Amino acid sequence: MRKKFLNSPTVYALGMFAMMVPSQAFSSFYHYYYVEKLGLTIGLATLARTIYLIWDAVNQPMAGYWSDRTRTRYGRRRPWIFAAIPLFVVTFVMVFAVPKGLEGTALFTWFLVALILFEGVATILWVNYGALFPELFTGERLRAKASAVTQGYQIVAILIGSAATPIIYKALGFGTMSVVYAAIFAVFMLLFVLNVRENEEAAKEEPLPLREAFRETLKNKELWFFYLACSFAQTVNGLVSSLIPFYAKYALRIPEDQVSILMASVFVSVVPLVGVWYFIVRKLGGYRSWRLAFVVYGLSVIPAWFAQGLGGGIAAGIAIGFGLAGFLVTPTVLSSEIMDRDAIRTGRRREGMYTAVGGFLTRSSGLISALAFYVVGVVFQYESGDNPGPHPEETFRYLITVVPLCLLAISFVISLFLRRTATPGGPAATSTEGGGIDA
């Protein structure tokens, strides 16, 4: 029984569940907590995010490079994950356990330090976790199955991190909420890492030197087009999640205790819709489904513009859930194929470096999200919960509909630069070689 459990899609999905519960709570509510509850201005919040992104530009690729070069009896990725678990617990609690009385510069300083520490540790976790996927699961069918199982667990985690969080912080406070989620993370992350065994063959090749590793990675056009397209869509994921509490308060005008219902309308609907998208992927293939997901996701945010009250918000949330499910299911197989072709070309498995560079491009979505929030806030004169300005409803209707629609249109246009070609020694996959698109 234990042998069947080792390296299974379920084991891998436990790691996703562990990381996504606190990560979703963070992405959905840190902005609301600091701006609306603690009174940090959106200008200072945007500045902190910008400083972090500069730091992230360094630590993401270096985390991947060091992971690829690690050689221990326990593997390349597992030692990094083990070491990061207690640090993640401490830094996540730090984000939400803000000492009373902090305001202005002191509050900004606490936020910036907590953000840098938390997301620095999160980088180590996500890079090494993501690098394990192409190694543990080979072949399009097994990867599609593993991706579907993982996304199922991810949706449950998103639901907990989004819908349950308002209930918990209202009852216990943000600080206690962070302790609860940190404990959930530690338990499930240990279950994951204790039941994963790395492929020793993948680590036998001598790793590329630093300069060559960066050069080989950065010149890969597939990587850039794929992750750039995903980064704009990822911005929408974070933007929608973080805006729902604001949208509920100012646009739908519903009480705070109903925010959980609104969150649930999005993420509960995603659970069965993941199955729908799995069948779409099997019918159309990974690439066409990936491109279609951008179109559907873009159209799905439009009902949020017209929604009124809790009922309208729930209907809009279900629509968004369909688009979100498509983007959650479709990218994983394509990114693994890109890494496979790199291994064929270079003779080395470099999932750590690719995951890190891709992670930096997609996590730069945080800056895009913060800038969108800031620009729209300036236009409509929203500063914070203490000073929402004269048009807070318009502020958050634009942010949850017009901005995502524009970002997903950009994702779709970028996706047109990839086309489906044959992978040497494997199934057809995305490529930029030769130019053109697959209609």
Sequence and secondary structure as in RCSB ss.txt:
>XXXX:A:sequence
MRKKFLNSPTVYALGMFAMMVPSQAFSSFYHYYYVEKLGLTIGLATLARTIYLIWDAVNQPMAGYWSDRTRTRYG
RRRPWIFAAIPLFVVTFVMVFAVPKGLEGTALFTWFLVALILFEGVATILWVNYGALFPELFTGERLRAKASAVT
QGYQIVAILIGSAATPIIYKALGFGTMSVVYAAIFAVFMLLFVLNVRENEEAAKEEPLPLREAFRETLKNKELWF
FYLACSFAQTVNGLVSSLIPFYAKYALRIPEDQVSILMASVFVSVVPLVGVWYFIVRKLGGYRSWRLAFVVYGLS
VIPAWFAQGLGGGIAAGIAIGFGLAGFLVTPTVLSSEIMDRDAIRTGRRREGMYTAVGGFLTRSSGLISALAFYV
VGVVFQYESGDNPGPHPEETFRYLITVVPLCLLAISFVISLFLRRTATPGGPAATSTEGGGIDA
>XXXX:A:secstr
 HHHHTT HHHHHHHHHHHHHHHHHHHHHHHIIIIIIS   HHHHHHHHHHHHHHHHHHHHHHHHHHHH   TT 
SSHHHHHHHHHHHHHHHHHHH   TT  HHHHHHHHHHHHHHHHHHHHHHHHHHHHHHHHH  SHHHHHHHHHHH
HHHHHHHHHIIIIIHHHHHHHH HHHHHHHHHHHHHHHHHHHHHT    GGGG S    HHHHHHHHHT HHHHH
HHHHHHHHHHHHHHHHHHHHHHHHHTS   GGGHHHHHHHHHHHHHHHHHHHHHHHHHH HHHHHHHHHHHHHHH
TTHHHH  HHHHHHHHHHHHHHHHHHHHHSHHHHHHHHHHHHHHHHSS  HHHHHHHHHHHHHTHHHHHHHHHHH
HHHHTT  BTTB  S HHHHHHIIIIIHHHHHHHHHHHHHTT EEEE TTS EEEE TT     
